[in-house]
Amino acid sequence: MSNLKNIQSPIKNELAEFEPFFRKSVKSNISLLDIVTNYIIKRKGKQMRPMFVFLTAKMLGKITESTYRASALIELMHTATLIHDDVVDDSNMRRGVFSINALWKNKIAVLVGDFLLSKGMLIALENEEYDLLKIVSKAVREMSEGELLQIEKARKLDIDEDVYFNIIRKKTAVLIASCLATGGKSVGADTEQVEKLWKVGELAGIAFQIKDDLFDYQKTNLTGKPSGNDIKERKLTLPLIHALKNTSKSEQKHILSLLKKKNKSDKIISEITNFAKENNGLEYTERMMIQYKDEALNLLNEFTKNEAREALIELINYSITRVK
């Protein structure tokens, strides 16, 4: 499996410089805001999004101030949407630590999210980065549409494969697409290159989300059981969608009735996960994940080979081989 430190190697210095750049971009004169934003910065994850931005920029040219702004813009917009998501979902935890709304309540969480959105827009506007703002705004619009489409479909449980791919393209893939597109734009990529980079990111992002959906059906936690979080939340994802397609009407009805139950026991979750496995749901899903990953890499290979491009290939491979 790819090692993140090796992947970061071509952009190690830029990633180190990005942290104070990002910290400065969220600074305010309100002490409460600074306390919350410091908490956000401390619990930041693997820096996957900045890595996509910086590696793409370095693959095509010399990293500029615009590249730092592109990365900050994406991080600000994305962090804002996550904070708002936690309020919408009434979620008290994110990545194993308390969410903003759990610690400071919904009102402050929403306002902090709004603050981060406005900071992102101002970074772009004050530096006349209109192209970057256009790319990221498009991504945020599609992410909102994807969330709403998923909510609408979850109520009726009528998600087929086409709808599933549309949801994950909008919800997850466009964010990675915007990382590659802004990374390219920040070093002067032309329209055709930016569009190709967007497509690479979209395909890689779909593979990334499929991997996330597989975690729900695989033994990933300390108890050695599948997490079953999507099942608990009545989310129909590809392993179950495909399995349902391969079974009788009566079996479909039975599984969907289990999925509709509000409080699902471990026995119900186990029955649904076993059903998905026995009806080739996991095998098919893994095949689709690899297909999307391969399509992304085939397109990426059309760009000139260099150290950054090879690291970008490794990052895409890492995104589907990672352990949660």
C-alpha positions as CSV (number, residue, x, y, z in Angstrom):
1,M,0.0,0.0,0.0
2,S,1.2,3.5,-0.8
3,N,2.8,5.5,2.1
4,L,1.4,9.0,2.7
5,K,4.9,10.4,3.6
6,N,6.3,9.2,0.3
7,I,3.4,10.7,-1.6
8,Q,3.9,14.0,0.2
9,S,7.6,14.1,-0.6
10,P,7.5,16.3,-3.7
11,I,5.4,18.9,-1.9
12,K,6.7,18.5,1.7
13,N,7.9,22.1,2.0
14,E,4.7,23.5,0.5
15,L,2.5,21.5,2.9
16,A,4.5,22.8,5.8
17,E,4.1,26.4,4.6
18,F,0.4,25.9,4.0
19,E,-0.5,25.3,7.6
20,P,0.5,28.9,8.8
21,F,-1.0,30.3,5.6
22,F,-4.3,28.6,6.4
23,R,-4.1,29.6,10.1
24,K,-3.7,33.2,9.0
25,S,-6.7,32.9,6.6
26,V,-9.1,32.0,9.5
27,K,-7.8,34.6,11.9
28,S,-10.3,37.1,13.3
29,N,-10.7,39.7,16.0
30,I,-13.3,37.7,17.9
31,S,-11.8,35.5,20.5
32,L,-14.6,32.9,20.4
33,L,-14.1,32.5,16.7
34,D,-10.4,32.0,17.2
35,I,-11.0,29.4,19.9
36,V,-13.3,27.4,17.5
37,T,-11.1,27.8,14.4
38,N,-8.0,26.7,16.5
39,Y,-10.0,23.6,17.5
40,I,-10.7,22.9,13.8
41,I,-7.1,23.3,12.7
42,K,-5.8,21.0,15.4
43,R,-8.1,18.2,14.4
44,K,-7.4,18.4,10.6
45,G,-6.9,15.0,9.0
46,K,-4.4,13.7,6.5
47,Q,-4.4,16.9,4.3
48,M,-5.7,14.9,1.3
49,R,-7.3,18.0,-0.4
50,P,-4.2,20.2,-0.2
51,M,-2.1,17.3,-1.4
52,F,-4.3,17.0,-4.5
53,V,-4.1,20.7,-5.1
54,F,-0.3,21.0,-4.7
55,L,0.6,17.8,-6.5
56,T,-1.5,18.9,-9.5
57,A,0.1,22.3,-9.6
58,K,3.6,20.9,-9.3
59,M,2.9,18.3,-12.0
60,L,2.1,21.2,-14.5
61,G,4.5,23.9,-13.3
62,K,5.9,25.9,-10.5
63,I,3.7,26.4,-7.4
64,T,2.6,30.0,-6.9
65,E,0.9,32.1,-4.3
66,S,-2.3,31.3,-6.2
67,T,-1.8,27.6,-5.4
68,Y,-1.8,28.4,-1.7
69,R,-5.0,30.4,-2.1
70,A,-6.7,27.6,-4.1
71,S,-5.9,25.1,-1.3
72,A,-7.1,27.5,1.4
73,L,-10.3,28.3,-0.6
74,I,-11.1,24.6,-0.9
75,E,-10.3,23.9,2.8
76,L,-12.4,26.8,4.0
77,M,-15.4,25.9,1.8
78,H,-15.2,22.2,2.6
79,T,-14.8,22.8,6.4
80,A,-17.8,25.1,6.4
81,T,-19.9,22.4,4.6
82,L,-18.8,19.7,7.1
83,I,-19.7,22.0,10.1
84,H,-23.2,22.6,8.6
85,D,-23.6,18.9,7.8
86,D,-23.0,18.0,11.4
87,V,-25.8,20.4,12.4
88,V,-28.1,19.0,9.8
89,D,-27.4,15.4,10.8
90,D,-27.4,16.3,14.5
91,S,-24.0,14.6,14.7
92,N,-21.9,14.9,17.9
93,M,-18.8,13.3,16.5
94,R,-16.5,13.7,13.5
95,R,-13.4,11.5,12.9
96,G,-13.6,10.3,16.5
97,V,-13.7,13.7,18.2
98,F,-16.5,16.1,19.2
99,S,-18.1,18.1,16.4
100,I,-18.4,21.9,16.7
101,N,-22.1,21.7,17.4
102,A,-21.5,19.2,20.2
103,L,-19.1,21.6,22.0
104,W,-20.6,25.0,21.1
105,K,-24.2,24.2,20.1
106,N,-25.9,24.7,16.7
107,K,-26.1,28.5,16.6
108,I,-22.4,29.0,17.0
109,A,-21.6,26.1,14.6
110,V,-23.8,27.6,11.8
111,L,-22.3,31.0,12.3
112,V,-18.7,29.6,12.2
113,G,-19.6,27.8,9.0
114,D,-20.9,31.0,7.5
115,F,-17.7,32.8,8.6
116,L,-15.5,30.2,6.9
117,L,-17.5,30.4,3.7
118,S,-17.2,34.2,3.6
119,K,-13.4,34.0,4.3
120,G,-13.0,31.7,1.4
121,M,-14.9,34.0,-0.9
122,L,-12.9,37.0,0.3
123,I,-9.6,35.3,-0.3
124,A,-10.6,34.7,-3.9
125,L,-12.2,38.1,-4.5
126,E,-9.5,40.2,-2.8
127,N,-6.9,38.6,-4.9
128,E,-9.0,38.6,-8.1
129,E,-9.0,34.8,-8.2
130,Y,-12.3,34.6,-10.1
131,D,-11.5,31.4,-11.9
132,L,-10.7,29.6,-8.6
133,L,-13.9,30.9,-7.0
134,K,-16.0,29.8,-10.0
135,I,-14.5,26.2,-9.8
136,V,-15.0,25.9,-6.0
137,S,-18.5,27.5,-6.0
138,K,-19.6,25.0,-8.7
139,A,-18.4,22.2,-6.4
140,V,-20.2,23.5,-3.3
141,R,-23.4,23.9,-5.3
142,E,-23.2,20.3,-6.5
143,M,-22.4,19.0,-3.0
144,S,-25.5,20.7,-1.6
145,E,-27.6,19.2,-4.5
146,G,-26.1,15.8,-3.8
147,E,-27.0,15.9,-0.1
148,L,-30.6,17.0,-0.9
149,L,-31.0,14.3,-3.6
150,Q,-29.8,11.6,-1.1
151,I,-32.3,12.9,1.6
152,E,-35.1,12.9,-1.0
153,K,-34.3,9.3,-2.2
154,A,-33.6,7.9,1.3
155,R,-37.2,8.7,2.2
156,K,-38.6,6.5,-0.6
157,L,-35.7,4.0,-0.7
158,D,-35.9,4.1,-4.5
159,I,-32.2,4.5,-5.3
160,D,-31.0,2.6,-8.4
161,E,-27.4,2.5,-9.7
162,D,-27.7,5.6,-11.9
163,V,-29.1,7.7,-9.0
164,Y,-26.4,6.3,-6.6
165,F,-23.6,7.4,-9.0
166,N,-25.2,10.8,-9.5
167,I,-25.4,11.3,-5.7
168,I,-21.7,10.3,-5.0
169,R,-20.5,12.3,-8.0
170,K,-22.2,15.4,-6.5
171,K,-21.6,14.7,-2.8
172,T,-17.9,13.6,-2.9
173,A,-16.3,13.5,-6.3
174,V,-16.8,17.1,-7.3
175,L,-14.7,18.2,-4.3
176,I,-11.7,16.2,-5.4
177,A,-12.4,17.4,-9.0
178,S,-12.2,21.0,-7.8
179,C,-8.8,20.2,-6.0
180,L,-7.2,19.1,-9.3
181,A,-8.9,21.8,-11.4
182,T,-7.9,24.7,-9.1
183,G,-4.4,23.2,-8.7
184,G,-4.0,23.3,-12.5
185,K,-5.6,26.7,-12.8
186,S,-3.3,28.2,-10.2
187,V,-0.3,27.5,-12.4
188,G,-1.9,28.7,-15.7
189,A,-3.4,25.5,-17.1
190,D,-5.6,26.2,-20.1
191,T,-9.3,25.4,-20.3
192,E,-8.8,22.0,-21.9
193,Q,-6.3,20.9,-19.2
194,V,-8.6,22.2,-16.4
195,E,-11.5,20.2,-17.8
196,K,-9.4,17.1,-18.1
197,L,-8.1,17.6,-14.5
198,W,-11.7,18.0,-13.3
199,K,-12.6,14.7,-14.9
200,V,-9.6,12.9,-13.4
201,G,-10.7,14.2,-10.0
202,E,-14.3,13.3,-10.5
203,L,-13.4,9.7,-11.4
204,A,-11.0,9.4,-8.5
205,G,-13.5,10.9,-6.2
206,I,-16.2,8.3,-7.2
207,A,-13.7,5.5,-6.5
208,F,-12.9,7.2,-3.1
209,Q,-16.5,7.3,-2.1
210,I,-17.2,3.7,-3.2
211,K,-14.3,2.7,-0.9
212,D,-16.0,4.6,1.9
213,D,-19.3,2.8,1.2
214,L,-17.5,-0.6,1.3
215,F,-16.3,0.1,4.8
216,D,-19.9,-0.1,6.0
217,Y,-20.0,-3.8,5.0
218,Q,-16.5,-4.8,5.9
219,K,-14.9,-5.6,9.3
220,T,-13.1,-2.4,10.1
221,N,-13.6,-1.6,13.8
222,L,-12.1,-3.0,17.0
223,T,-14.9,-5.4,17.5
224,G,-14.3,-7.0,14.1
225,K,-17.8,-6.2,12.9
226,P,-18.9,-4.0,9.9
227,S,-19.7,-0.5,11.1
228,G,-23.2,-0.6,9.5
229,N,-23.6,3.2,9.8
230,D,-25.2,3.6,6.4
231,I,-27.6,0.8,7.2
232,K,-28.5,2.5,10.5
233,E,-29.2,5.7,8.5
234,R,-31.3,4.0,5.8
235,K,-28.7,4.8,3.1
236,L,-28.8,2.6,0.1
237,T,-25.3,2.3,-1.3
238,L,-23.9,0.2,-4.1
239,P,-23.3,-3.1,-2.3
240,L,-26.9,-3.3,-1.3
241,I,-28.3,-1.8,-4.5
242,H,-26.5,-4.4,-6.6
243,A,-27.5,-7.3,-4.2
244,L,-31.2,-6.2,-4.3
245,K,-31.1,-6.3,-8.1
246,N,-30.0,-10.0,-8.0
247,T,-32.7,-11.3,-5.8
248,S,-36.5,-12.1,-5.8
249,K,-39.2,-9.5,-5.2
250,S,-40.1,-11.1,-1.9
251,E,-36.5,-11.0,-0.7
252,Q,-36.2,-7.4,-1.8
253,K,-39.3,-6.5,0.1
254,H,-38.0,-8.2,3.2
255,I,-34.5,-6.5,3.1
256,L,-36.1,-3.1,2.5
257,S,-38.5,-3.6,5.4
258,L,-35.5,-4.3,7.6
259,L,-33.7,-1.2,6.3
260,K,-36.8,1.0,7.1
261,K,-36.8,0.0,10.8
262,K,-35.8,2.9,13.0
263,N,-33.8,1.2,15.7
264,K,-31.8,-1.6,14.1
265,S,-30.4,-4.4,16.2
266,D,-27.0,-5.9,15.6
267,K,-28.9,-9.0,14.3
268,I,-30.6,-6.9,11.6
269,I,-27.4,-5.1,10.5
270,S,-25.7,-8.5,10.3
271,E,-28.6,-9.9,8.2
272,I,-28.4,-7.0,5.7
273,T,-24.6,-7.1,5.4
274,N,-24.6,-10.9,4.9
275,F,-27.3,-10.5,2.3
276,A,-25.1,-7.9,0.4
277,K,-22.1,-10.3,0.6
278,E,-24.0,-13.4,-0.5
279,N,-25.6,-11.7,-3.5
280,N,-22.2,-10.4,-4.9
281,G,-22.8,-6.8,-3.7
282,L,-19.3,-6.4,-2.3
283,E,-17.5,-8.2,-5.2
284,Y,-19.3,-6.0,-7.7
285,T,-18.7,-2.8,-5.8
286,E,-15.0,-3.5,-5.5
287,R,-14.9,-4.1,-9.3
288,M,-16.6,-0.8,-10.0
289,M,-14.2,1.0,-7.6
290,I,-11.2,-0.3,-9.5
291,Q,-12.8,0.6,-12.8
292,Y,-13.3,4.2,-11.8
293,K,-9.8,4.4,-10.4
294,D,-8.3,3.0,-13.6
295,E,-10.2,5.4,-15.7
296,A,-8.8,8.3,-13.6
297,L,-5.2,7.0,-13.9
298,N,-5.6,6.5,-17.7
299,L,-6.5,10.2,-18.1
300,L,-3.8,11.3,-15.7
301,N,-1.2,9.4,-17.7
302,E,-1.9,11.8,-20.6
303,F,0.0,14.5,-18.6
304,T,3.8,14.7,-18.8
305,K,5.5,12.2,-16.5
306,N,7.4,13.7,-13.5
307,E,7.8,13.2,-9.8
308,A,4.6,15.1,-8.9
309,R,2.5,13.1,-11.4
310,E,3.8,9.8,-10.0
311,A,2.9,11.0,-6.5
312,L,-0.6,12.0,-7.7
313,I,-1.0,8.5,-9.1
314,E,0.1,7.0,-5.8
315,L,-2.4,9.3,-3.9
316,I,-5.3,8.1,-6.1
317,N,-4.2,4.5,-5.4
318,Y,-3.9,5.2,-1.7
319,S,-7.5,6.6,-1.7
320,I,-8.9,3.1,-2.5
321,T,-6.5,1.0,-0.5
322,R,-6.6,3.0,2.7
323,V,-7.8,1.6,6.0
324,K,-10.6,3.8,7.4
